[in-house]
Amino acid sequence: MMILMQSVQLITMNMNRLEDNRVILDKLGKLIETYPDQRFGQLIANYIFPKYREEDIFWEESEETAQRVTSFSQKEQSE
């Protein structure tokens, strides 16, 4: 029973991660359209992970990254 519950949690986490990754890609696509002269790495460093040299983003879950991208997008729209 415990193994089944863990499997369900893992599948749910992976489905959520998949959806979060889609949100990230959608928002990045909009950034690319907004700033077409910037390289991809510049977009990531400037708008998504401006503190990438100070933070370890390797273990950051997609949900957190999606929230970061969404937050930036909302700021852009309000300006």
C-alpha positions in Angstrom: 0.0 0.0 0.0 2.8 2.4 0.9 4.6 1.7 -2.4 1.3 2.4 -4.3 0.9 5.7 -2.5 4.5 6.7 -3.3 3.9 5.8 -6.9 0.8 7.9 -7.1 2.6 10.9 -5.5 5.5 10.5 -8.0 3.1 10.4 -11.0 1.2 13.5 -9.6 4.5 15.3 -9.1 5.7 14.5 -12.6 2.4 15.6 -14.1 2.5 18.9 -12.1 6.2 19.3 -13.2 5.1 18.8 -16.8 2.4 21.4 -16.6 4.8 23.8 -14.8 7.4 23.2 -17.5 4.8 24.1 -20.1 4.0 27.4 -18.3 7.7 28.2 -18.2 8.1 27.6 -21.9 5.0 29.6 -22.7 6.3 32.6 -20.7 9.8 32.3 -22.2 8.2 32.3 -25.7 6.6 35.6 -24.8 9.9 37.0 -23.5 11.6 36.0 -26.7 8.9 37.9 -28.7 9.2 40.9 -26.4 13.1 41.0 -26.5 14.0 39.5 -29.9 17.5 41.0 -29.9 18.5 39.2 -26.7 20.2 35.8 -26.7 18.4 33.0 -24.9 21.0 32.9 -22.1 20.6 36.7 -21.6 16.8 36.2 -21.2 17.3 33.6 -18.6 20.0 35.5 -16.7 18.3 38.9 -16.9 14.7 38.1 -16.3 14.3 34.7 -14.8 17.3 34.1 -12.7 19.0 37.5 -12.1 20.8 36.1 -9.1 22.0 33.0 -10.8 25.5 33.5 -9.6 24.3 33.7 -6.0 21.6 31.0 -6.0 21.8 27.3 -6.7 19.0 26.8 -9.2 19.9 23.2 -10.1 17.5 21.7 -7.5 14.8 24.3 -7.9 11.5 22.6 -8.7 9.7 23.6 -11.9 6.8 24.9 -9.8 9.1 27.5 -8.2 10.6 28.4 -11.6 7.1 28.8 -13.1 6.1 31.1 -10.2 9.2 33.1 -10.8 8.5 33.4 -14.6 4.8 34.2 -14.0 5.7 36.9 -11.4 8.1 38.5 -13.9 5.4 38.4 -16.6 2.8 40.0 -14.4 5.3 42.8 -13.6 6.0 43.4 -17.3 2.2 43.6 -18.1 1.5 46.1 -15.3 4.2 48.5 -16.6 
